[in-house]
Amino acid sequence: MDFEIESDKRNNLLSRREIQFTLKYDGATPSRMQIIGKLCALLNVKEPMIVLDTLHSSFGKMEIHGTARAYDSEEVKVKTERPYLSARGMPKPKEEGAA
């Protein structure tokens, strides 16, 4: 996976960084968790602080254009981010006793 960060803007009012990126990959389309993991490594941010907003891919291209937001703290993220976006792409908790 090759990441190219197109813009990285600081939004002081909402205590976050707004990132636009292009991801080029080979083989299967990477999952949201793989993309978040790679972004965390590049931006030096912990996984719970990143929210992927949009991911757009074109038919026949091994390329994804996307936007993400990296928050300074968990409290600010909970205040400003919509809950379904925060939960999207995160692993579901395993239920105890499930067969």
MARVORO-723263 format. One line per 5 residues: number of its first residue (from 1); their letters; for each residue x, y, z of C-alpha. Coordinates in pm, whole numbers. Last residue first. Layout:
<rs>
NUM> a> X,Y,Z  ... .
</rs>
This chain:
<rs>
99> aagee> -2103,-2087,1973  -2145,-1751,2143  -2083,-1775,2517  -1923,-1436,2543  -2001,-1196,2263 .
94> kpkpm> -1709,-1067,2063  -1689,-691,2035  -1717,-570,1674  -1394,-454,1517  -1394,-86,1422 .
89> grasl> -1474,-3,1061  -1767,220,1139  -1804,291,1513  -1673,648,1499  -1876,720,1186 .
84> ypret> -2194,588,1348  -2140,803,1657  -2121,1137,1471  -1806,1323,1569  -1799,1651,1761 .
79> kvkve> -1834,1573,2131  -1699,1216,2118  -1390,1330,1926  -1324,1615,2167  -1336,1375,2462 .
74> esdya> -1107,1120,2289  -830,1374,2250  -628,1551,1978  -845,1427,1691  -732,1288,1355 .
69> ratgh> -987,1326,1074  -998,1126,754  -1072,1179,387  -1040,934,103  -932,859,-251 .
64> iemkg> -878,489,-321  -668,341,-602  -631,2,-768  -831,122,-1065  -1077,-91,-1262 .
59> fsshl> -1389,70,-1122  -1310,384,-926  -1269,401,-550  -1400,653,-301  -1349,636,76 .
54> tdlvi> -1518,892,299  -1500,983,667  -1234,771,831  -1209,866,1198  -873,854,1378 .
49> mpekv> -827,913,1755  -910,553,1854  -612,429,1646  -337,627,1820  -157,898,1622 .
44> nllac> 194,905,1468  62,1042,1136  214,771,914  164,483,1159  -188,592,1244 .
39> lkgii> -271,625,874  -151,269,810  -361,131,1093  -668,328,981  -630,189,627 .
34> qmrsp> -594,-166,758  -900,-119,981  -1104,16,689  -1023,-297,490  -776,-301,201 .
29> tagdy> -910,-383,-146  -763,-712,-263  -453,-728,-479  -222,-431,-516  -275,-94,-350 .
24> kltfq> -266,280,-414  -406,506,-142  -480,872,-201  -523,1106,93  -714,1399,235 .
19> ierrs> -648,1476,602  -828,1705,844  -636,1751,1169  -833,1805,1489  -896,2035,1782 .
14> llnnr> -1240,2157,1658  -1149,2528,1652  -784,2449,1585  -854,2285,1249  -511,2183,1114 .
9> kdsei> -496,2092,747  -317,1794,595  -360,1781,220  -270,1533,-53  -127,1260,170 .
4> efdm> 3,987,-60  -16,639,83  131,341,-97  0,0,0 .
</rs>
